Amino acid sequence: MLLYNADIFTACSGKIKNGYVLIKDGRIIDVGPMAFCPKDSESYDLSGLTVYPGFIDAHCHIGMWEDGLSFEGDDGNEDTDPATPHLRAVDAVNPGDRCFKEAVEAGVTAVVTGPGSANPVAGQMVAMKTFGDRIDDMIIREPVAMKFALGENPKNTYHSKDETPTTRMATAAIIREQLKKAQRYQRDILAAEEDEDTDEPDVDVKSEALSLAVDGSIQSHFHAHRSDDIFTAIRLAKEYELDLVLVHCTEGYLNAEKLAKEKARAIVGPLICTRTKPELSNERDENPAILHKAGVEVAICTDHPEVPIQYLALSAGIAVRAGMDHDEAIKAITSVPAKILGLSDRIGSVAPGLDADLAVFEGDPLSVYETPKWVIIGGKIVKKP
């Protein structure tokens, strides 16, 4: 498939005025100016349009809380146990949720979705494409991260049950306890492998799951809004050598330079929301701009269903209105989340070797008036005029 006569926002190597994208077997084979354009039997003239990488929502819960349903479609929080690292989003996501179609129509081609923030240790997140009818065929990486949660949400969940944790101290203590158990479990397995007279430990599925975070095989995504929770996440990550990504980071702008010195990575959002709980009292639309200018890697998310996933690009537009550079805001929903998530070898840019996930616009993709004319996922045209 050849797309030609289009402007191209590569998100990795600048912009190409009047160029082409060559696709084969679901991957981008070549990108360049029209002067070097090859011939291809399946060609599409995109004159007057601009090709962007497909948008990435780096933190959401699409398919976990199904649109228009109550308890029967609510699979996001197993709030019967504060430590559930063994739960896998891949076992809960329903690709038939109509919000996936709305994501595709808005140019959102990939997401990270998974458990909510009721539990201090919530479970495993999955990175997946938004087009398909079977999740096994949509997976990019599974698991991609372990979800942890700090602050109000675990407190509120278990306070109403009169169970622990009801304080921030208890929330952090539960996380430490589970990580410590995982470390011990790893040592016991290694000891059994090295000495045939040493018995293997009893099966512990929680520790098995958490071991992936402890040994750095997967990332650790920490739900943290308030400044003290943000720095608790950093403290825990240092103690256990976790590959930390801050999720929400609502008060990050208050300590942007300190976070930059910590080499923090932040998935910020939702931006289109009201201050519905105390943790959000200091929410500011300027947060992504301030963090980025300080040197923090920043991606923008919807936290769907908090903000419907089709408003991801609009969320980036709000960041521009609040001071973020326009092109950097586009990167905050394309190449930057791909880099933060460790998926830039697959998605996030228009470059040879990457998946052919593309969104093609006539106007500004961050405008409230714009939706993509074309959307391509894995080399397949899933939306066109």
C-alpha positions in Angstrom: 0.0 0.0 0.0 1.3 3.4 -1.0 0.1 6.7 0.6 1.5 9.6 -1.4 1.2 13.4 -1.9 0.7 13.9 1.8 2.5 15.9 4.4 3.9 13.7 7.1 4.4 14.4 10.8 6.8 11.6 11.7 7.0 12.4 15.5 10.6 11.1 15.4 12.5 12.9 12.5 10.7 16.1 11.8 8.1 16.8 9.1 8.1 15.9 5.5 6.4 18.3 3.1 4.7 16.3 0.2 5.9 12.8 0.9 4.9 9.2 0.9 4.5 6.2 3.2 5.0 2.7 1.8 3.3 -0.2 3.8 3.8 -3.9 3.4 2.6 -6.8 5.6 1.3 -4.4 8.3 4.6 -2.5 8.7 6.0 0.8 7.4 8.6 -0.1 4.8 9.7 3.4 3.7 9.0 7.1 4.3 10.3 10.0 2.3 9.7 13.0 0.0 7.8 12.5 -3.3 11.0 12.9 -5.3 11.9 9.3 -4.2 8.4 7.9 -4.3 8.2 4.3 -5.6 5.3 2.9 -7.6 2.8 0.6 -6.1 -0.4 -1.1 -7.4 -2.5 -0.1 -4.3 -1.9 3.6 -4.1 -3.9 6.4 -2.4 -3.5 10.1 -3.2 -3.7 12.0 0.0 -3.2 15.5 -1.4 -4.1 18.2 1.1 -3.9 15.8 4.0 -1.3 15.1 6.7 -0.3 11.7 8.0 0.3 11.3 11.8 1.3 8.3 13.9 -1.8 6.7 15.4 -2.6 8.2 18.8 -1.7 6.3 21.9 -3.6 6.5 25.2 -1.0 5.4 27.7 -3.4 5.0 30.6 -7.0 4.2 30.5 -9.5 1.5 31.4 -11.3 0.9 28.1 -13.0 -2.4 28.0 -12.8 -2.8 31.8 -15.8 -0.6 32.6 -18.1 -1.2 29.6 -20.0 1.7 28.2 -23.7 1.9 29.2 -23.5 -1.0 31.6 -23.5 -1.2 35.4 -22.2 -4.1 37.5 -22.4 -6.6 34.7 -19.8 -4.7 32.7 -17.7 -3.5 35.6 -14.5 -5.5 35.7 -12.0 -2.9 36.7 -11.7 -3.2 40.5 -11.5 -6.5 42.5 -12.0 -4.6 45.7 -12.2 -7.7 47.9 -8.5 -7.8 48.6 -6.0 -4.8 48.7 -3.2 -6.9 47.0 -4.1 -8.5 43.7 -1.0 -8.5 41.5 -2.0 -11.8 39.9 -5.0 -10.3 38.1 -4.6 -9.8 34.4 -6.3 -7.1 32.4 -6.2 -9.4 29.4 -8.8 -11.6 31.2 -11.2 -8.7 31.6 -11.1 -6.5 28.6 -14.1 -6.8 26.2 -13.0 -5.8 22.7 -16.8 -5.7 21.9 -17.2 -2.5 24.0 -18.4 0.1 21.6 -15.8 2.6 22.9 -13.1 0.7 20.9 -15.0 1.8 17.8 -15.1 5.4 19.0 -11.4 5.2 19.7 -10.6 4.0 16.2 -12.8 6.7 14.6 -10.9 9.3 16.6 -7.5 8.0 15.5 -6.6 6.3 18.8 -4.9 3.1 17.5 -3.2 1.8 20.7 -4.0 1.9 24.4 -2.7 0.7 27.8 -5.7 -0.5 29.8 -6.2 -2.4 33.0 -7.4 -2.4 36.6 -8.5 0.7 38.5 -7.0 2.2 41.6 -9.1 0.7 44.4 -6.2 -1.6 45.5 -2.7 -0.6 46.5 -1.5 -3.5 44.3 -4.1 -3.7 41.5 -2.8 -6.1 38.8 -1.3 -6.3 35.4 -1.9 -3.8 32.5 -2.0 -4.7 28.8 -0.8 -2.7 25.8 -3.1 -3.4 22.9 -4.4 -2.2 19.5 -8.0 -0.7 19.4 -9.1 -2.6 16.3 -10.1 -6.3 16.4 -12.7 -8.7 17.8 -10.3 -11.0 19.8 -8.0 -9.5 22.4 -5.4 -12.2 21.8 -4.9 -10.8 18.3 -4.8 -7.2 19.5 -2.0 -7.4 22.1 1.1 -5.4 21.7 2.7 -6.4 25.0 1.1 -8.3 27.9 1.8 -7.6 30.7 3.3 -4.2 30.0 3.1 -3.0 33.6 2.0 -3.7 37.2 -0.5 -1.2 38.5 -0.1 0.3 42.0 -2.2 2.9 43.6 -1.6 5.5 46.3 -3.7 8.2 48.0 -7.4 8.5 48.3 -8.7 5.7 46.3 -7.5 2.7 48.3 -8.2 4.7 51.5 -11.8 5.3 50.5 -12.4 1.8 49.2 -11.3 0.0 52.4 -12.4 2.7 54.9 -16.0 2.0 53.8 -15.4 -1.7 54.6 -13.6 -1.0 57.9 -10.6 -2.9 56.6 -7.0 -2.0 56.0 -5.7 0.2 54.4 -7.4 3.3 55.7 -4.2 5.4 55.8 -1.5 6.3 53.4 0.9 4.5 55.8 -1.0 1.2 55.5 -1.2 1.6 51.7 2.6 1.9 51.4 3.1 -0.9 53.9 0.9 -3.3 51.9 2.9 -2.5 48.8 6.2 -3.0 50.6 5.0 -6.3 52.1 4.0 -7.7 48.7 7.3 -6.6 47.0 9.3 -8.1 49.9 7.4 -11.4 49.5 8.2 -11.4 45.8 11.9 -10.8 46.4 11.9 -13.6 48.9 10.1 -15.9 46.5 12.6 -15.2 43.8 15.5 -16.0 46.1 13.9 -19.3 47.2 13.3 -20.3 43.6 17.0 -19.5 42.7 18.2 -21.4 45.8 16.2 -24.5 44.7 17.6 -24.2 41.1 21.2 -24.0 42.5 20.9 -26.8 45.1 19.0 -30.0 44.3 18.6 -30.6 48.0 16.6 -27.4 48.5 12.9 -27.6 47.9 11.1 -25.2 45.7 8.8 -22.8 47.5 5.1 -23.4 47.5 3.3 -21.9 44.5 2.5 -18.2 45.2 0.8 -16.7 42.2 0.9 -13.2 43.7 4.6 -13.3 44.2 5.1 -14.8 40.7 3.2 -11.9 39.2 5.0 -9.2 41.2 8.4 -10.8 40.4 8.1 -9.4 36.9 8.0 -5.9 38.4 10.8 -6.6 41.0 13.2 -7.9 38.4 12.4 -5.1 35.9 10.8 -7.3 33.3 7.7 -5.0 33.3 7.1 -1.4 34.4 5.5 -0.3 37.6 2.7 2.3 37.1 1.9 4.2 40.2 -1.5 6.0 40.5 -0.5 9.2 42.3 -2.2 12.6 42.3 -0.9 14.5 45.3 2.8 15.6 45.7 3.4 13.5 48.8 2.0 10.4 47.0 4.2 11.2 43.9 7.3 11.2 46.1 6.1 8.0 48.0 6.0 6.3 44.6 9.5 7.5 43.9 10.7 6.3 47.3 9.2 2.8 46.9 10.6 2.5 43.4 14.1 3.3 44.7 13.8 0.8 47.6 12.8 -2.0 45.3 14.5 -0.9 42.0 11.2 -0.7 40.1 10.9 0.7 36.6 8.6 3.6 37.7 6.1 5.5 35.6 3.9 8.1 37.4 0.3 8.0 36.4 -1.8 11.2 36.7 0.9 13.2 38.5 -1.7 15.9 39.0 0.5 18.0 41.3 3.6 17.3 39.4 4.0 21.0 38.3 4.5 22.0 42.0 7.8 20.1 42.0 8.6 19.9 38.3 12.4 20.5 38.6 12.7 17.9 41.4 10.9 15.4 39.3 13.2 16.2 36.3 16.2 15.5 38.6 14.7 12.2 39.5 14.4 11.4 35.8 10.6 10.9 36.3 8.3 9.9 33.5 4.7 11.0 33.8 1.4 10.0 32.1 -0.7 13.1 32.8 -4.5 13.3 32.8 -7.4 13.4 32.6 -7.4 17.1 31.7 -11.1 17.4 30.8 -12.5 17.0 34.3 -13.8 18.7 37.4 -12.1 18.7 40.8 -14.4 16.0 42.1 -12.2 14.9 45.0 -9.6 16.6 47.4 -6.7 15.1 45.5 -7.7 17.1 42.4 -8.0 20.4 44.2 -4.7 21.7 42.7 -5.4 20.3 39.2 -4.2 22.7 36.5 -4.3 22.5 32.7 -0.7 23.9 32.7 0.7 20.8 34.3 1.9 19.0 31.1 3.5 22.2 29.8 5.3 22.9 33.1 6.5 19.4 33.5 7.7 19.2 29.9 9.6 22.5 30.1 11.3 21.3 33.2 12.6 18.2 31.3 10.1 15.6 32.5 9.0 13.1 29.8 5.2 13.7 29.6 2.4 11.7 27.9 -1.2 12.8 28.0 -4.0 10.3 28.7 -7.8 10.3 29.1 -8.1 7.8 31.9 -11.2 6.5 30.0 -14.0 6.3 31.1 -13.2 9.4 33.2 -12.8 11.2 29.9 -14.2 9.4 26.8 -11.3 8.0 24.8 -12.3 9.9 21.6 -11.2 13.1 23.4 -7.5 12.2 23.7 -6.5 14.6 20.9 -8.7 17.3 22.4 -7.0 16.8 25.7 -3.7 17.4 24.0 -5.2 20.6 22.5 -6.1 21.8 26.0 -2.5 21.3 27.0 -1.5 23.6 24.0 -4.0 26.2 25.2 -2.4 26.0 28.6 1.1 26.6 27.2 2.5 23.4 25.7 4.1 23.6 22.3 1.7 22.3 19.7 4.1 19.7 18.1 5.2 18.5 21.6 1.5 18.0 22.5 1.1 15.8 19.4 4.2 13.9 20.5 2.6 13.5 24.0 0.0 11.3 22.4 2.3 9.5 19.9 6.0 9.1 20.2 6.4 10.1 23.9 4.0 7.5 25.3 5.5 4.9 23.0 9.0 5.8 24.5 7.7 5.9 28.1 6.0 2.5 27.7 9.1 0.9 26.0 7.0 0.3 22.8 8.8 2.7 20.4 10.0 -0.2 18.4 6.4 -0.9 17.4 4.3 2.2 17.6 4.3 6.0 18.1 6.1 7.3 15.0 6.0 7.2 11.2 9.2 5.4 10.5 10.4 2.3 8.6 10.1 -0.9 10.6 7.2 0.2 12.8 3.6 -1.0 12.7 1.6 0.9 10.1 -0.7 2.6 12.6 -1.6 6.0 11.1 -4.2 8.8 11.4 -4.7 11.1 8.5 -6.2 14.6 9.0 -7.2 17.5 6.8 -6.9 20.1 9.6 -5.3 20.4 13.0 -5.7 17.1 14.8 -5.9 18.8 18.2 -8.9 21.0 17.2 -12.4 20.3 18.5 -13.7 20.3 15.0 -11.4 17.7 13.5 -11.6 13.9 13.2 -9.3 11.8 11.0 -10.3 11.2 7.4 -8.4 8.0 7.3 -7.2 5.6 10.0 -4.9 2.6 9.4 -4.1 0.0 12.0 -1.6 -2.7 11.3 -1.6 -1.8 7.6 -5.4 -2.2 7.4 -7.6 0.7 6.4 -10.2 0.8 9.2 -11.7 4.3 8.4 -11.7 6.2 5.1 -13.9 8.8 3.4 
